[in-house]
Amino acid sequence: MAQLTISDDLYNRVAQFKQVDEAVIEDSIGFDECMALIVGRGVDSMLADILGHADQPTMLTSFQQLGSKYPEQVYAYIAEVLQTGAAIHEREQLRKKIGFTPSNRQPKQA
């Protein structure tokens, strides 16, 4: 496993923040798991800051360029997302067929 060198102050902040993570996930975690969670979320947040304001045509062009450069990974990912989305859609349709109504929506009166 790779090692990460951080200041004592940041180490202490993460060590103290661990209790917040544990309260949210309702389970205890180790320091390394907490650090990985924080760093992972940080990377995701920074990427969202960079790409979150990109318009749809720019994102589409970027995805197409990724597909040209890394077709195996990108197209496998797209297929997986589409299959997952289709499965969710099918479950929703089945729920409607059997009369399942989420608790926040009241059924229509006949």
N, CA, C and O atoms as a GROMACS GRO file, in nm:
protein
  440
    1MET      N    1   0.085  -0.118   0.000
    1MET     CA    2   0.000   0.000   0.000
    1MET      C    3   0.089   0.124   0.000
    1MET      O    4   0.191   0.128   0.069
    2ALA      N    5   0.050   0.222  -0.076
    2ALA     CA    6   0.123   0.348  -0.082
    2ALA      C    7   0.106   0.425   0.048
    2ALA      O    8   0.006   0.411   0.117
    3GLN      N    9   0.205   0.504   0.080
    3GLN     CA   10   0.199   0.586   0.200
    3GLN      C   11   0.179   0.732   0.162
    3GLN      O   12   0.219   0.776   0.055
    4LEU      N   13   0.116   0.803   0.252
    4LEU     CA   14   0.088   0.944   0.230
    4LEU      C   15   0.146   1.022   0.347
    4LEU      O   16   0.121   0.988   0.463
    5THR      N   17   0.221   1.126   0.320
    5THR     CA   18   0.276   1.209   0.425
    5THR      C   19   0.193   1.336   0.435
    5THR      O   20   0.176   1.408   0.338
    6ILE      N   21   0.141   1.360   0.557
    6ILE     CA   22   0.061   1.480   0.582
    6ILE      C   23   0.111   1.548   0.708
    6ILE      O   24   0.184   1.488   0.787
    7SER      N   25   0.074   1.671   0.727
    7SER     CA   26   0.117   1.745   0.846
    7SER      C   27   0.049   1.688   0.970
    7SER      O   28  -0.055   1.622   0.961
    8ASP      N   29   0.107   1.714   1.084
    8ASP     CA   30   0.048   1.669   1.210
    8ASP      C   31  -0.090   1.732   1.229
    8ASP      O   32  -0.181   1.666   1.280
    9ASP      N   33  -0.105   1.858   1.189
    9ASP     CA   34  -0.233   1.926   1.204
    9ASP      C   35  -0.342   1.857   1.120
    9ASP      O   36  -0.453   1.835   1.168
   10LEU      N   37  -0.309   1.825   0.995
   10LEU     CA   38  -0.408   1.758   0.910
   10LEU      C   39  -0.437   1.618   0.961
   10LEU      O   40  -0.552   1.573   0.957
   11TYR      N   41  -0.335   1.548   1.009
   11TYR     CA   42  -0.356   1.416   1.068
   11TYR      C   43  -0.455   1.425   1.183
   11TYR      O   44  -0.548   1.344   1.193
   12ASN      N   45  -0.436   1.522   1.269
   12ASN     CA   46  -0.526   1.541   1.384
   12ASN      C   47  -0.667   1.574   1.339
   12ASN      O   48  -0.764   1.524   1.396
   13ARG      N   49  -0.680   1.658   1.236
   13ARG     CA   50  -0.814   1.691   1.185
   13ARG      C   51  -0.886   1.566   1.135
   13ARG      O   52  -1.004   1.546   1.165
   14VAL      N   53  -0.814   1.483   1.059
   14VAL     CA   54  -0.875   1.359   1.007
   14VAL      C   55  -0.909   1.266   1.123
   14VAL      O   56  -1.017   1.207   1.125
   15ALA      N   57  -0.818   1.252   1.218
   15ALA     CA   58  -0.843   1.164   1.333
   15ALA      C   59  -0.967   1.209   1.409
   15ALA      O   60  -1.045   1.125   1.455
   16GLN      N   61  -0.986   1.338   1.423
   16GLN     CA   62  -1.104   1.389   1.494
   16GLN      C   63  -1.230   1.382   1.408
   16GLN      O   64  -1.340   1.363   1.460
   17PHE      N   65  -1.213   1.398   1.277
   17PHE     CA   66  -1.328   1.391   1.186
   17PHE      C   67  -1.381   1.249   1.172
   17PHE      O   68  -1.496   1.229   1.135
   18LYS      N   69  -1.298   1.152   1.202
   18LYS     CA   70  -1.337   1.010   1.191
   18LYS      C   71  -1.467   0.984   1.265
   18LYS      O   72  -1.549   0.904   1.220
   19GLN      N   73  -1.486   1.049   1.378
   19GLN     CA   74  -1.610   1.029   1.453
   19GLN      C   75  -1.733   1.079   1.377
   19GLN      O   76  -1.842   1.026   1.394
   20VAL      N   77  -1.715   1.179   1.294
   20VAL     CA   78  -1.825   1.228   1.210
   20VAL      C   79  -1.860   1.123   1.106
   20VAL      O   80  -1.977   1.090   1.085
   21ASP      N   81  -1.757   1.070   1.039
   21ASP     CA   82  -1.780   0.962   0.941
   21ASP      C   83  -1.852   0.845   1.006
   21ASP      O   84  -1.948   0.792   0.949
   22GLU      N   85  -1.807   0.806   1.122
   22GLU     CA   86  -1.867   0.691   1.191
   22GLU      C   87  -2.012   0.718   1.228
   22GLU      O   88  -2.095   0.627   1.223
   23ALA      N   89  -2.043   0.841   1.266
   23ALA     CA   90  -2.182   0.875   1.300
   23ALA      C   91  -2.270   0.868   1.176
   23ALA      O   92  -2.386   0.825   1.184
   24VAL      N   93  -2.217   0.908   1.063
   24VAL     CA   94  -2.295   0.906   0.939
   24VAL      C   95  -2.317   0.764   0.890
   24VAL      O   96  -2.428   0.727   0.853
   25ILE      N   97  -2.212   0.683   0.889
   25ILE     CA   98  -2.225   0.547   0.837
   25ILE      C   99  -2.274   0.449   0.944
   25ILE      O  100  -2.302   0.333   0.913
   26GLU      N  101  -2.284   0.495   1.067
   26GLU     CA  102  -2.332   0.415   1.180
   26GLU      C  103  -2.250   0.287   1.198
   26GLU      O  104  -2.306   0.180   1.221
   27ASP      N  105  -2.118   0.301   1.187
   27ASP     CA  106  -2.027   0.189   1.206
   27ASP      C  107  -1.889   0.247   1.233
   27ASP      O  108  -1.860   0.361   1.195
   28SER      N  109  -1.804   0.170   1.298
   28SER     CA  110  -1.668   0.218   1.321
   28SER      C  111  -1.580   0.184   1.201
   28SER      O  112  -1.599   0.081   1.136
   29ILE      N  113  -1.486   0.272   1.174
   29ILE     CA  114  -1.391   0.251   1.064
   29ILE      C  115  -1.252   0.284   1.116
   29ILE      O  116  -1.236   0.356   1.214
   30GLY      N  117  -1.152   0.229   1.049
   30GLY     CA  118  -1.014   0.259   1.084
   30GLY      C  119  -0.971   0.393   1.027
   30GLY      O  120  -1.036   0.450   0.940
   31PHE      N  121  -0.858   0.442   1.079
   31PHE     CA  122  -0.806   0.569   1.031
   31PHE      C  123  -0.777   0.566   0.882
   31PHE      O  124  -0.810   0.660   0.811
   32ASP      N  125  -0.716   0.457   0.833
   32ASP     CA  126  -0.683   0.447   0.691
   32ASP      C  127  -0.808   0.451   0.604
   32ASP      O  128  -0.809   0.514   0.499
   33GLU      N  129  -0.915   0.384   0.649
   33GLU     CA  130  -1.041   0.387   0.575
   33GLU      C  131  -1.099   0.527   0.573
   33GLU      O  132  -1.151   0.574   0.472
   34CYS      N  133  -1.088   0.594   0.687
   34CYS     CA  134  -1.139   0.732   0.695
   34CYS      C  135  -1.060   0.824   0.601
   34CYS      O  136  -1.118   0.905   0.529
   35MET      N  137  -0.928   0.809   0.603
   35MET     CA  138  -0.844   0.892   0.515
   35MET      C  139  -0.877   0.864   0.369
   35MET      O  140  -0.886   0.957   0.289
   36ALA      N  141  -0.894   0.737   0.333
   36ALA     CA  142  -0.927   0.702   0.195
   36ALA      C  143  -1.061   0.762   0.155
   36ALA      O  144  -1.077   0.810   0.043
   37LEU      N  145  -1.157   0.759   0.246
   37LEU     CA  146  -1.288   0.817   0.219
   37LEU      C  147  -1.276   0.968   0.195
   37LEU      O  148  -1.335   1.021   0.100
   38ILE      N  149  -1.202   1.035   0.281
   38ILE     CA  150  -1.187   1.180   0.268
   38ILE      C  151  -1.112   1.218   0.141
   38ILE      O  152  -1.153   1.310   0.071
   39VAL      N  153  -1.004   1.148   0.110
   39VAL     CA  154  -0.928   1.178  -0.011
   39VAL      C  155  -1.011   1.148  -0.135
   39VAL      O  156  -1.012   1.227  -0.230
   40GLY      N  157  -1.081   1.034  -0.134
   40GLY     CA  158  -1.166   1.001  -0.248
   40GLY      C  159  -1.275   1.104  -0.271
   40GLY      O  160  -1.300   1.144  -0.385
   41ARG      N  161  -1.339   1.146  -0.163
   41ARG     CA  162  -1.443   1.249  -0.175
   41ARG      C  163  -1.382   1.381  -0.221
   41ARG      O  164  -1.445   1.456  -0.296
   42GLY      N  165  -1.262   1.409  -0.176
   42GLY     CA  166  -1.195   1.532  -0.219
   42GLY      C  167  -1.169   1.534  -0.368
   42GLY      O  168  -1.193   1.634  -0.435
   43VAL      N  169  -1.120   1.422  -0.420
   43VAL     CA  170  -1.095   1.411  -0.565
   43VAL      C  171  -1.226   1.427  -0.642
   43VAL      O  172  -1.232   1.500  -0.741
   44ASP      N  173  -1.331   1.358  -0.596
   44ASP     CA  174  -1.461   1.369  -0.663
   44ASP      C  175  -1.514   1.512  -0.659
   44ASP      O  176  -1.568   1.561  -0.758
   45SER      N  177  -1.498   1.577  -0.545
   45SER     CA  178  -1.545   1.715  -0.531
   45SER      C  179  -1.469   1.810  -0.623
   45SER      O  180  -1.528   1.898  -0.685
   46MET      N  181  -1.338   1.792  -0.631
   46MET     CA  182  -1.258   1.878  -0.718
   46MET      C  183  -1.293   1.856  -0.864
   46MET      O  184  -1.298   1.951  -0.943
   47LEU      N  185  -1.316   1.730  -0.902
   47LEU     CA  186  -1.356   1.702  -1.040
   47LEU      C  187  -1.492   1.765  -1.070
   47LEU      O  188  -1.514   1.819  -1.178
   48ALA      N  189  -1.584   1.758  -0.973
   48ALA     CA  190  -1.714   1.822  -0.991
   48ALA      C  191  -1.699   1.972  -1.007
   48ALA      O  192  -1.770   2.034  -1.087
   49ASP      N  193  -1.608   2.032  -0.932
   49ASP     CA  194  -1.583   2.176  -0.945
   49ASP      C  195  -1.532   2.211  -1.084
   49ASP      O  196  -1.568   2.314  -1.141
   50ILE      N  197  -1.448   2.125  -1.139
   50ILE     CA  198  -1.389   2.150  -1.270
   50ILE      C  199  -1.489   2.124  -1.382
   50ILE      O  200  -1.503   2.204  -1.474
   51LEU      N  201  -1.560   2.010  -1.374
   51LEU     CA  202  -1.647   1.970  -1.484
   51LEU      C  203  -1.795   2.001  -1.463
   51LEU      O  204  -1.874   1.992  -1.557
   52GLY      N  205  -1.833   2.036  -1.343
   52GLY     CA  206  -1.974   2.054  -1.310
   52GLY      C  207  -2.045   2.163  -1.388
   52GLY      O  208  -2.167   2.162  -1.400
   53HIS      N  209  -1.970   2.256  -1.442
   53HIS     CA  210  -2.031   2.367  -1.514
   53HIS      C  211  -2.017   2.354  -1.666
   53HIS      O  212  -2.056   2.443  -1.741
   54ALA      N  213  -1.961   2.241  -1.710
   54ALA     CA  214  -1.944   2.221  -1.854
   54ALA      C  215  -2.080   2.198  -1.919
   54ALA      O  216  -2.167   2.131  -1.862
   55ASP      N  217  -2.098   2.253  -2.036
   55ASP     CA  218  -2.226   2.236  -2.106
   55ASP      C  219  -2.233   2.097  -2.170
   55ASP      O  220  -2.132   2.029  -2.184
   56GLN      N  221  -2.352   2.057  -2.206
   56GLN     CA  222  -2.377   1.922  -2.258
   56GLN      C  223  -2.297   1.892  -2.385
   56GLN      O  224  -2.240   1.783  -2.395
   57PRO      N  225  -2.291   1.982  -2.482
   57PRO     CA  226  -2.211   1.951  -2.602
   57PRO      C  227  -2.062   1.929  -2.572
   57PRO      O  228  -1.999   1.842  -2.632
   58THR      N  229  -2.008   2.005  -2.479
   58THR     CA  230  -1.868   1.988  -2.440
   58THR      C  231  -1.847   1.853  -2.374
   58THR      O  232  -1.749   1.784  -2.404
   59MET      N  233  -1.938   1.814  -2.285
   59MET     CA  234  -1.927   1.684  -2.218
   59MET      C  235  -1.941   1.570  -2.319
   59MET      O  236  -1.869   1.470  -2.310
   60LEU      N  237  -2.032   1.584  -2.413
   60LEU     CA  238  -2.050   1.481  -2.516
   60LEU      C  239  -1.924   1.466  -2.600
   60LEU      O  240  -1.879   1.354  -2.625
   61THR      N  241  -1.868   1.576  -2.643
   61THR     CA  242  -1.745   1.573  -2.722
   61THR      C  243  -1.632   1.509  -2.642
   61THR      O  244  -1.555   1.429  -2.695
   62SER      N  245  -1.623   1.542  -2.515
   62SER     CA  246  -1.520   1.484  -2.429
   62SER      C  247  -1.538   1.333  -2.418
   62SER      O  248  -1.440   1.259  -2.424
   63PHE      N  249  -1.662   1.288  -2.401
   63PHE     CA  250  -1.689   1.146  -2.390
   63PHE      C  251  -1.656   1.075  -2.521
   63PHE      O  252  -1.602   0.964  -2.520
   64GLN      N  253  -1.688   1.138  -2.632
   64GLN     CA  254  -1.656   1.079  -2.762
   64GLN      C  255  -1.504   1.066  -2.779
   64GLN      O  256  -1.455   0.966  -2.831
   65GLN      N  257  -1.431   1.168  -2.736
   65GLN     CA  258  -1.285   1.162  -2.745
   65GLN      C  259  -1.229   1.054  -2.654
   65GLN      O  260  -1.135   0.984  -2.692
   66LEU      N  261  -1.286   1.039  -2.535
   66LEU     CA  262  -1.244   0.930  -2.446
   66LEU      C  263  -1.270   0.794  -2.511
   66LEU      O  264  -1.188   0.704  -2.502
   67GLY      N  265  -1.387   0.782  -2.576
   67GLY     CA  266  -1.421   0.657  -2.644
   67GLY      C  267  -1.324   0.626  -2.756
   67GLY      O  268  -1.291   0.509  -2.779
   68SER      N  269  -1.278   0.727  -2.826
   68SER     CA  270  -1.180   0.705  -2.933
   68SER      C  271  -1.045   0.661  -2.876
   68SER      O  272  -0.977   0.578  -2.936
   69LYS      N  273  -1.009   0.715  -2.764
   69LYS     CA  274  -0.878   0.685  -2.706
   69LYS      C  275  -0.879   0.557  -2.622
   69LYS      O  276  -0.782   0.482  -2.622
   70TYR      N  277  -0.989   0.532  -2.550
   70TYR     CA  278  -1.000   0.415  -2.461
   70TYR      C  279  -1.132   0.341  -2.488
   70TYR      O  280  -1.217   0.334  -2.399
   71PRO      N  281  -1.150   0.286  -2.609
   71PRO     CA  282  -1.279   0.228  -2.645
   71PRO      C  283  -1.324   0.113  -2.554
   71PRO      O  284  -1.441   0.104  -2.520
   72GLU      N  285  -1.233   0.027  -2.516
   72GLU     CA  286  -1.272  -0.088  -2.434
   72GLU      C  287  -1.332  -0.044  -2.301
   72GLU      O  288  -1.439  -0.091  -2.262
   73GLN      N  289  -1.265   0.046  -2.232
   73GLN     CA  290  -1.311   0.090  -2.102
   73GLN      C  291  -1.437   0.177  -2.111
   73GLN      O  292  -1.533   0.156  -2.037
   74VAL      N  293  -1.436   0.272  -2.203
   74VAL     CA  294  -1.548   0.366  -2.212
   74VAL      C  295  -1.675   0.298  -2.259
   74VAL      O  296  -1.781   0.319  -2.201
   75TYR      N  297  -1.666   0.216  -2.362
   75TYR     CA  298  -1.787   0.154  -2.414
   75TYR      C  299  -1.839   0.045  -2.321
   75TYR      O  300  -1.960   0.023  -2.313
   76ALA      N  301  -1.750  -0.024  -2.251
   76ALA     CA  302  -1.794  -0.121  -2.150
   76ALA      C  303  -1.867  -0.048  -2.037
   76ALA      O  304  -1.968  -0.096  -1.986
   77TYR      N  305  -1.815   0.068  -1.998
   77TYR     CA  306  -1.879   0.146  -1.894
   77TYR      C  307  -2.017   0.195  -1.938
   77TYR      O  308  -2.113   0.186  -1.862
   78ILE      N  309  -2.027   0.246  -2.060
   78ILE     CA  310  -2.156   0.294  -2.111
   78ILE      C  311  -2.256   0.179  -2.115
   78ILE      O  312  -2.372   0.197  -2.075
   79ALA      N  313  -2.214   0.062  -2.163
   79ALA     CA  314  -2.304  -0.053  -2.168
   79ALA      C  315  -2.352  -0.090  -2.028
   79ALA      O  316  -2.470  -0.120  -2.008
   80GLU      N  317  -2.262  -0.089  -1.932
   80GLU     CA  318  -2.298  -0.122  -1.793
   80GLU      C  319  -2.399  -0.022  -1.738
   80GLU      O  320  -2.496  -0.061  -1.673
   81VAL      N  321  -2.376   0.106  -1.763
   81VAL     CA  322  -2.469   0.208  -1.715
   81VAL      C  323  -2.606   0.191  -1.779
   81VAL      O  324  -2.708   0.202  -1.712
   82LEU      N  325  -2.608   0.164  -1.909
   82LEU     CA  326  -2.735   0.144  -1.978
   82LEU      C  327  -2.808   0.021  -1.927
   82LEU      O  328  -2.930   0.024  -1.909
   83GLN      N  329  -2.736  -0.087  -1.902
   83GLN     CA  330  -2.799  -0.208  -1.850
   83GLN      C  331  -2.853  -0.186  -1.709
   83GLN      O  332  -2.962  -0.232  -1.677
   84THR      N  333  -2.779  -0.116  -1.627
   84THR     CA  334  -2.824  -0.085  -1.491
   84THR      C  335  -2.948   0.004  -1.498
   84THR      O  336  -3.045  -0.019  -1.426
   85GLY      N  337  -2.943   0.104  -1.584
   85GLY     CA  338  -3.058   0.193  -1.600
   85GLY      C  339  -3.180   0.119  -1.650
   85GLY      O  340  -3.291   0.144  -1.605
   86ALA      N  341  -3.159   0.028  -1.743
   86ALA     CA  342  -3.271  -0.053  -1.796
   86ALA      C  343  -3.328  -0.140  -1.687
   86ALA      O  344  -3.450  -0.155  -1.678
   87ALA      N  345  -3.243  -0.198  -1.603
   87ALA     CA  346  -3.291  -0.284  -1.494
   87ALA      C  347  -3.374  -0.203  -1.395
   87ALA      O  348  -3.477  -0.250  -1.347
   88ILE      N  349  -3.330  -0.083  -1.364
   88ILE     CA  350  -3.406   0.003  -1.273
   88ILE      C  351  -3.539   0.040  -1.334
   88ILE      O  352  -3.642   0.037  -1.265
   89HIS      N  353  -3.540   0.073  -1.462
   89HIS     CA  354  -3.664   0.109  -1.531
   89HIS      C  355  -3.760  -0.010  -1.531
   89HIS      O  356  -3.879   0.006  -1.507
   90GLU      N  357  -3.706  -0.130  -1.557
   90GLU     CA  358  -3.791  -0.251  -1.558
   90GLU      C  359  -3.852  -0.275  -1.419
   90GLU      O  360  -3.970  -0.311  -1.409
   91ARG      N  361  -3.774  -0.257  -1.313
   91ARG     CA  362  -3.827  -0.274  -1.178
   91ARG      C  363  -3.937  -0.173  -1.148
   91ARG      O  364  -4.038  -0.206  -1.087
   92GLU      N  365  -3.916  -0.048  -1.193
   92GLU     CA  366  -4.018   0.054  -1.172
   92GLU      C  367  -4.147   0.018  -1.245
   92GLU      O  368  -4.257   0.035  -1.192
   93GLN      N  369  -4.133  -0.032  -1.367
   93GLN     CA  370  -4.251  -0.072  -1.444
   93GLN      C  371  -4.323  -0.187  -1.375
   93GLN      O  372  -4.446  -0.189  -1.368
   94LEU      N  373  -4.247  -0.285  -1.323
   94LEU     CA  374  -4.306  -0.398  -1.252
   94LEU      C  375  -4.379  -0.350  -1.128
   94LEU      O  376  -4.489  -0.397  -1.098
   95ARG      N  377  -4.319  -0.258  -1.055
   95ARG     CA  378  -4.384  -0.204  -0.935
   95ARG      C  379  -4.517  -0.138  -0.970
   95ARG      O  380  -4.616  -0.154  -0.898
   96LYS      N  381  -4.518  -0.065  -1.081
   96LYS     CA  382  -4.643  -0.002  -1.124
   96LYS      C  383  -4.747  -0.107  -1.158
   96LYS      O  384  -4.865  -0.092  -1.125
   97LYS      N  385  -4.704  -0.215  -1.225
   97LYS     CA  386  -4.797  -0.321  -1.264
   97LYS      C  387  -4.860  -0.388  -1.144
   97LYS      O  388  -4.979  -0.422  -1.147
   98ILE      N  389  -4.783  -0.409  -1.038
   98ILE     CA  390  -4.838  -0.479  -0.922
   98ILE      C  391  -4.901  -0.384  -0.822
   98ILE      O  392  -4.947  -0.426  -0.716
   99GLY      N  393  -4.904  -0.255  -0.854
   99GLY     CA  394  -4.973  -0.158  -0.770
   99GLY      C  395  -4.891  -0.098  -0.658
   99GLY      O  396  -4.946  -0.037  -0.567
  100PHE      N  397  -4.759  -0.116  -0.664
  100PHE     CA  398  -4.673  -0.057  -0.561
  100PHE      C  399  -4.672   0.094  -0.577
  100PHE      O  400  -4.649   0.145  -0.686
  101THR      N  401  -4.698   0.164  -0.467
  101THR     CA  402  -4.694   0.309  -0.467
  101THR      C  403  -4.599   0.354  -0.358
  101THR      O  404  -4.621   0.319  -0.241
  102PRO      N  405  -4.495   0.428  -0.390
  102PRO     CA  406  -4.405   0.477  -0.286
  102PRO      C  407  -4.484   0.552  -0.178
  102PRO      O  408  -4.587   0.612  -0.207
  103SER      N  409  -4.435   0.547  -0.056
  103SER     CA  410  -4.507   0.603   0.058
  103SER      C  411  -4.532   0.753   0.048
  103SER      O  412  -4.625   0.803   0.112
  104ASN      N  413  -4.453   0.824  -0.029
  104ASN     CA  414  -4.471   0.969  -0.040
  104ASN      C  415  -4.575   1.007  -0.145
  104ASN      O  416  -4.608   1.125  -0.160
  105ARG      N  417  -4.629   0.907  -0.217
  105ARG     CA  418  -4.732   0.936  -0.317
  105ARG      C  419  -4.856   0.855  -0.283
  105ARG      O  420  -4.847   0.735  -0.256
  106GLN      N  421  -4.969   0.920  -0.284
  106GLN     CA  422  -5.093   0.853  -0.253
  106GLN      C  423  -5.154   0.795  -0.380
  106GLN      O  424  -5.146   0.859  -0.486
  107PRO      N  425  -5.214   0.675  -0.374
  107PRO     CA  426  -5.278   0.620  -0.494
  107PRO      C  427  -5.400   0.702  -0.533
  107PRO      O  428  -5.465   0.763  -0.448
  108LYS      N  429  -5.428   0.704  -0.662
  108LYS     CA  430  -5.544   0.776  -0.711
  108LYS      C  431  -5.671   0.699  -0.670
  108LYS      O  432  -5.675   0.576  -0.673
  109GLN      N  433  -5.771   0.775  -0.631
  109GLN     CA  434  -5.900   0.715  -0.593
  109GLN      C  435  -5.978   0.681  -0.719
  109GLN      O  436  -5.984   0.760  -0.814
  110ALA      N  437  -6.038   0.562  -0.720
  110ALA     CA  438  -6.115   0.518  -0.836
  110ALA      C  439  -6.255   0.570  -0.832
  110ALA      O  440  -6.334   0.543  -0.922
   0.00000   0.00000   0.00000
